[in-house]
């Protein structure tokens, strides 16, 4: 039995898929990355599986997270913007030097 619960867009080529499935005769919750590209379309190895016996504990952990827990503070947001801006200006102003690598 497979039942897709939902998906979250990760980027242009990847989604995170949440589904209930049977694997090895055991029912569980699977959270995996699904890629759609020219080279490959399908699930990657990236992901996690929660067995049906562990699901109540997993659900309790997820439900213990409040919306406030997931909000970034203004200080964290400013710091991230500053880091992003510094990275952009560094990438634009510094020409990339060719790295001297040994020939093997």
Buried (B, 14 or more C-beta within 10 A) or exposed (E): EEEEEEEEEEEEBBBBBBBBBEEEEEEBBBBBBBBEEEEEEEEEEEBEEBEEEEBEEBEEEEEEEEEEEEEEEEEEEEEEEEEEEEEEEEEEEEEEEEEEEEEE
